[in-house]
């Protein structure tokens, strides 16, 4: 019979101290990250034209929101 994650949590993990739970979670997550190749994340140092356009669009949207709030305060 296979043990489920819920059963392990209920029988073992729940009885651990909060520090030990955090340590266990860290171990599990570090192992998962180590096993995965994060090929979907572009870690290059170059910005594509699309990256630059996204940055400009976000900046303009943020500025518009910020300045529209400031106009409401000044009036």
ABEGO torsion letter per residue (X at the ends): XBBBAAAAAAAAAAABBAAAAAAAAAAAAAAAAAABBBAABBABABBBAAAAAAAAAAAAAAAAAAAAAAAAAAX
